[in-house]
Amino acid sequence: MLVKVAPDVLMQELEEEVVLLDMKGGRYFGMDEVGTSVWKSLSEDGDVEAAIRAVESEYDADAATIRQDVTELVQALLDAELVLPADASA
C-alpha cells in the first residue's frame, strides 16, 4: 500500500519524537520514537512495506508484531486523514 502525507499536515521534530498538526482540523498528534520512524519512512516514499522493513531493522521485536503495529498506526493515520491513499487527489 502506498500513502501520501495530507497537504494540510505540518510536522515538527522534537528530539526523537514528532508532533503533527492537522491545519484543517486544528488537532495536534504526538508520535513516539517508533511512530516517528514510521512517519519519516512514510514521508519519504509513502510505502507502508518500506516503513515496516525500516522498523524491523531498527527495533528488536517480533516481525509479526511489528507488521501488525505499523499497519494499525497507518490505519489510524488514514482515519485521522493525516495520510491519504497515494491515488487520492489532494
N, C-alpha and C positions, 0 to 999 in steps of 0.2 A: 504494500500500500504506500502511496505517495501522498504527502500533505504539504501545505504551504502555510507560512505564518500569515494570519489575518492582517489586512492592511492597517487596521486601527489599533494594533498592539505594539506597545513600546516595551523595551526590555532594559533593565538596569542591573548590572552585575555588582554585587556587594560581597567582597571576599570570595567565598566558594559557593555562594548562592545567587539566585537570580530572582528579581521581582519583576512581574509582568503587570502592565497597566493596560486595561481594556479601555481605550479612549471613548469608544462608542457607548459602553455600558457604565463607565466610571468606576470599574471594580479593579482592585489590586489582587494579585495572586502571588504567593511565595512558593519558590521551588527549593527543596533541599539539595544536597550535593548530588545525589543520583538523578533527581529530576532535572537539575541543571545540566548534567551530562546529556540527558535525553534531549532537552530543549536545544542545546548547542548543536547536536547532531541533526536534529530536525531542521534547524535554522539554516544549516549549511546546504543540505541537499533534499530534505523532505522525505528521505527513505526510512520508513519505520524499521525495516530489516537491518539497515546500517546502524540505526540507533540501538537496536538490540545487540548487535555484534560489538558496538562500542562499549556498552555497559558490561557485556560478558568479558571483554578484555581488561576492563578496569577493576572489576569487583569479583571477589571470590565468593560466588554464590551458585546455587544450582541453576543450570541453564533453563529448565522448565519454569522455575520461579521467576527468573529474570524476564523471560518471554511474557509470562502472564502479567507481571507488574508493569512492564513497559507498555504492553497492549492496553491495560486498564488506564494507564496515565494518558496515552494517546486518545483513548475514547473520552476521557474526562476533558481533555483539551478541545476535542471536537465538540463535545456537548456545550462547553463554555464559549465556543466559537473563537477560541484563541488561535486555533489552526483550522484550516479548511481542507477538504479533499483537493488534491492538486488540479483536478479537472474542473473545479468550481470557478465561476467567474468572480473576480474581486469586486 
